[in-house]
Amino acid sequence: MADLLSHVLLAYAGCTVAGWYRPIPDRWVSVVMIGAILPDLNRVTLLVTNETLETTLGVPFDFGALSTLGGAIFLAGVGAIVVVDRHRLAFVALFAGALSHLLIDGLKAYADGLAGPWLYPLTWARHPTPSLYVSSDPAVLALAVTVAAVVTGIDRYFINSDRAIAVPW
């Protein structure tokens, strides 16, 4: 759960900082935050196994593909279809959140020192990871909360207030 919340908070912080350069409406920030959850939908295997779906559908199936670039594109496309209007903007927002999730996960520590094949369908290659963090470490969540709180404070008290200081950008 800490990993999921970390991704959502970091997507919020990223959108807020991006909004300092070009304003992003709050509803689209929320959509990016939802997009940051998409790659973790592969956790549905806790409820339904891949083998159950394979026997039901009659074709090979693996939920692990949802946490790849191709899975992010697919899920962002499905999410964009659900939106009544602004399909392209919804796709971009969902995909941006999912991409931020994948990029952050590319820095995780794995037992073999290589990240997952998250660049599929471009390549199955697994790049070496800098092993910056373990996803179950509570320090990661503490860092994400701190980053989000600092960015929110700067946004509220310096960027979007009547007392705003002159920022060169």
Protein Blocks (a to p, Z undefined) as FASTA:
>chain_A
ZZmmmmmmmmmmmmmmmmmmoccdfklmmmmmmmmmmmmmmmmmmmpcfklmmmmnopac
dfklmmcfklmmmmmmmmmmmpmghmlmmmmmmmmmmmmmmmmmmmpccfkopacffkbc
kbmcdcddehlacfklmklmmmmmmmmmmmmmmmmmmmmccklccdfZZ
